[in-house]
Amino acid sequence: MKRVRTVLLVTFISMLAWSTDAWAQTGISKAQAMFLYNFSRLVEWPASAKSGDFVIGILGNSSIVEELTAYTQGKR
């Protein structure tokens, strides 16, 4: 019984540490997405660039894309 309790405790602590790392990554991705969005708003764009779609290319980190998409929903 003591061995089962020890295994469960180790498993629980491992899962807790892993989930904390996932939450930290989400926070970093959210901050990076907000930075990209706000930076693009602060740039003085030429009049010809103010119409049409604005495309931000992101290489290799899909969590930033997800956060940026969620942050910009309904904004223009």
Secondary structure per residue as TSV (DSSP state, phi and psi in degrees):
chain	resnum	aa	ss	phi	psi
A	1	M	-	360.0	-38.6
A	2	K	H	-66.3	-36.2
A	3	R	H	-65.5	-41.4
A	4	V	H	-63.0	-43.2
A	5	R	H	-63.0	-41.1
A	6	T	H	-64.7	-43.9
A	7	V	H	-63.0	-43.5
A	8	L	H	-63.4	-40.3
A	9	L	H	-65.1	-44.7
A	10	V	H	-63.5	-41.9
A	11	T	H	-62.8	-44.9
A	12	F	H	-62.1	-45.0
A	13	I	H	-64.5	-39.8
A	14	S	H	-63.3	-43.6
A	15	M	H	-66.0	-38.0
A	16	L	H	-64.8	-43.9
A	17	A	H	-64.8	-39.4
A	18	W	H	-67.4	-41.0
A	19	S	H	-69.4	-33.3
A	20	T	H	-63.9	-40.0
A	21	D	H	-63.2	-39.3
A	22	A	H	-65.3	-40.5
A	23	W	H	-66.0	-37.8
A	24	A	H	-64.0	-41.7
A	25	Q	H	-63.2	-39.4
A	26	T	H	-63.2	-40.8
A	27	G	H	-63.9	-40.6
A	28	I	H	-66.5	-43.9
A	29	S	H	-63.3	-39.6
A	30	K	H	-64.9	-43.0
A	31	A	H	-64.6	-40.5
A	32	Q	H	-66.4	-39.6
A	33	A	H	-65.2	-42.8
A	34	M	H	-64.8	-38.8
A	35	F	H	-61.5	-47.9
A	36	L	H	-59.5	-45.2
A	37	Y	H	-63.7	-49.5
A	38	N	H	-68.3	-34.9
A	39	F	H	-62.6	-42.2
A	40	S	H	-66.6	-27.3
A	41	R	H	-76.5	-27.0
A	42	L	H	-84.2	-16.5
A	43	V	S	-74.6	136.6
A	44	E	-	-86.9	103.3
A	45	W	-	-86.4	148.0
A	46	P	-	-63.5	156.9
A	47	A	G	-58.1	-35.6
A	48	S	G	-68.8	-22.9
A	49	A	G	-90.4	-5.1
A	50	K	S	-82.3	-8.2
A	51	S	S	-109.4	156.0
A	52	G	S	90.8	-171.5
A	53	D	-	-83.2	146.9
A	54	F	-	-110.0	119.8
A	55	V	-	-111.0	128.4
A	56	I	-	-111.1	121.9
A	57	G	-	-91.8	129.2
A	58	I	-	-125.8	127.5
A	59	L	-	-105.1	116.4
A	60	G	S	84.1	0.1
A	61	N	-	-131.1	93.3
A	62	S	H	-69.7	-22.0
A	63	S	H	-67.2	-31.4
A	64	I	H	-68.2	-40.1
A	65	V	H	-61.1	-45.1
A	66	E	H	-62.0	-45.0
A	67	E	H	-66.4	-41.7
A	68	L	H	-65.2	-40.6
A	69	T	H	-63.9	-44.5
A	70	A	H	-65.1	-39.6
A	71	Y	H	-69.3	-32.8
A	72	T	H	-97.1	4.0
A	73	Q	T	-58.7	122.6
A	74	G	T	81.3	-1.4
A	75	K	-	-97.4	150.1
A	76	R	-	-132.8	360.0
